[in-house]
Every structure is written in C-alpha cells, then in structure tokens.
Amino acid sequence: MIFCKELNNHSVLPLQPYGYFVSWNEVLNFSKTSLLLLSSTIQLLRIPFSFFLMPVFWFALSFAQQISIPNAVLIFFILHVLLYPSSNGYNSYMDRDESSIGGLKNPMQPTRQLFVVTIILDAVAIVLAVFISWWFVTGVVFYVTCSRLYSYRGIRIKKYAIPGYLTVILNQGALIFLMVWQGVQPEQVEPLPWIGVVAAAFLIGGFYPITQVYQHEADAKDNVKTISMLLGKKGTFLFCGLMYLVAFGFLYVHFSQQHQLQSFMLMNIFFIPVVYYFLQWMLQVWKQPAAATFNKTMRMNWLASTCTSLAFITIIILQKRG
C-alpha cells in the first residue's frame, strides 16, 4: 500500500458512527478500492510512538535465559508494527482529537479507512501470533480487547482515572513483558520472573502519566479524567518519580539475586540524562505550570525511551557475552 492525501477521493470510506464492528464486505471493499492509504490514516497510526513502548521489549529480553532470534524478530514486528499502531489508530478514531496527542502536535481527523485498517492490523497480528505459541495468541487477543475497551465510546475505560491507568500499566507493562519473555524462549522456563513483571508495570506506570500532563484541558473537554488530572501537574511529577523509584527497587532485588549488581549500576548510568532532564523540567513546572508543554513532554519521552532501551540492550549484550 501507498498513501495519498484525502482530496475528493471517492474510494475513501466515509466516517461512520463509533464502534468496533465491521462487515466482511467492508473489509473486502477496502482491499479492492483502498490501495491508497490516506495521509491521515498513516499519521494517526502513530507508528513512531511505538518507540516509546520499546523498552519493555528489551527489558523482557534481558530476563530470558534463552532467546530465539526468529521469534524475537517476529514478536517485535507484531508489537511495534501491528498491535501498538492499531491501538493508537483506534484510539484516534474514537477521540477525533483536535489538539496535540502523544507523538502528534497537529493530528488530522480520522476517516472510516483508519478504523478498517486497525481491524486488519489486529487480524494479521493474531494470525502471526500463531507462529509463536497459543499462549502468545491469547495475550494478543487480550491486549486487543483491553485496548478497545479502553477507547470505545460505549465503555471508555480511559475516562476513569484509576481504571484507565491500571489498564495501561497492566497491559503495556506486565502483559507485554510476559508475552515477550515467554515467546522468545524455545522452551518454557520456570519459574516466571514475577519481579520483572511487576517492575515492567511500574516502569510504564512512571512513564504514562507524564504523557498526559500537557493535555488536561483537552481531556476535560472530552469528559476524560486521567490519572495526571487527578494528581495535578505537580503531583504527576512526584507520582512518576515514585513509580520509577519502586521499579528500580524491584530491579535492584532482581540483579542482587542474580549477582549482577554491575548491570544495575550500568542501568543507573544510562538513566542519568533522564533524571537530570526530569528534575529540571519538574522545577520549571512547579514555578510555572505552563511549562508542561507538548514539546517538553515529547523530549522527555524520546530521552527516556532511548536511554532505557540502550540500557537494556547493553545488559543483554553483556549477559550473552558472559
């Protein structure tokens, strides 16, 4: 497929009422007539946003005793090219955002095509998951279901601060960790790394509220109460800092049990730029709440994701060499 601008394109499926239901004929019609992906569809899938969620993948790999490279590559593709973009696209289809959202300063308006594409991405993800394991298939189906319930206007878990927050950290953190950890290993290894599962949830728990800190007004307008709104801008920074401290506490226990405290210290070194930027930005927001902007949030996200991924990739390389 290639993409085009939506300028009087009669092959474009019109915007339909909210929902997660699509007919088989509609999918077939899309495959026959919509060889061109609209620029809005490409943009609202927010594929680059998958980079922000990538650290969980590397984190799970660092816990695996064995790594099947083909499985790891396939899992990476399923998560970062199919599942995450599909979830982003469906959320944008439900929200019709008119102001900045994660990864997009000026989001376009969605069309029905975006909705159909998310269905296709989900279906492809489930089919490919069969080549990993049936446990992995179950995880993919569960993740898709939760992401839809999170955004779907008829239920919309995201409009409730605590349930919405827990849905995100348990799925994008704990569930994805378990799916990757189980999927990359040729043989099931016991016991399950529960410290890693919990730490992954807290790592996402420390990352997620920061992505909401600049959009309180837009969320309130959409009748959504996020965890960041509940905490306030100052409280969001304190809460995120606490979540990261708890996550690092669990990681210290893990590396200590594995007699790998050098890896823990290495990880802390990678986090120095993140901590510096975080504290500097926090002080700015405390003095002037207007400093909680989209641009600063995105810089924080890019920095944190880059440093975290590099830390775990380095640890994986050192473990395999050892």
Steps between C-alpha positions, in 0.01 A plus 500: 500500500598861448348812644338807356333818614124481547390743229163404352604137491183298434667177605525628856258337738286766670511562872252276678355493853724388782543129548718195463291320245581467134343278235698252293377679186647823634840337544480353149397838362795658674741243353365564148460877501727640770841412371587858589536573870396849595758725659273529805494121537878479485539784747242381753645151522789683668755233419791707643316497836586129521854612579379630837374151590809318372686487836260232631600273212874531576430476873321166452782372278750576776312255726491216244745217559480404133405714202367369172606771254223421244237513776644823638492668158143384433382612844662839450315537169166390646523744789658808348367488143158342554362506855619838625412691179160328487429604859614856426286516188188371671547747785529785248191375315304514826643831625504720188775702665526865400802583716841341561515134597789264574742525210286740294487875542234554232293183454283467191139390518440125450291333232329162493808370322702534820249282682514227235881508499507443878280191454733365234809565715335316791415202279852478357647523852285210620589285198873564540477436875411136419861453384620592852268304729134467594585674827628793297181498289298525821711794611449681169121449510487620861711806419280592202184456708629721782624769263156516335314512831740776604398724207154379388238771560248251629727397791805730490714388793735792426254753640549358849835598656586188702347224279650667191843522661491138618386379156802664337770391744373142533475453123786706355720412796430166670319319216743604225794400721353152551413461131852589388674300773296188425503544123873537440599185688496172305400309812290614794723597790381497859444682722341808351702817567240676712746771604540592135124497445441738790796722408373530141160616628665763720728617219196565279326640806774759533498584131129517416375793715771729360352449151175655629638796694460755220148405385284550810273753328449287190423190709254692718325625186460136389362400843815298577661509844856372475730400784702815429191718541422324827852565629545848357810610312725515806359176633557329166875558524517380860292193418708409194820540698360270769397236245849498350656469846280198573589346162870549566456348844365182343781504244757531777352190667509310170859588409610436857347152494674431168831636632499758222511828688743632238211485252282696741770766536539513120127555462515789747776663296278493192224667700707801607388716200138398564512593869672830423241603239211377718609699806577810296161488330321427828646813659391704197143368528489567873597863437282536191237229426488620138843336456318166472489519121471252215856565380656446843293186552616356169864580582456319831343200326771475233778535755354251747420240232840532334699474822288215638521296179876553473543395863318170456658429161844550656408268788380233254826520302710472817292205625539308176873566488532387859 
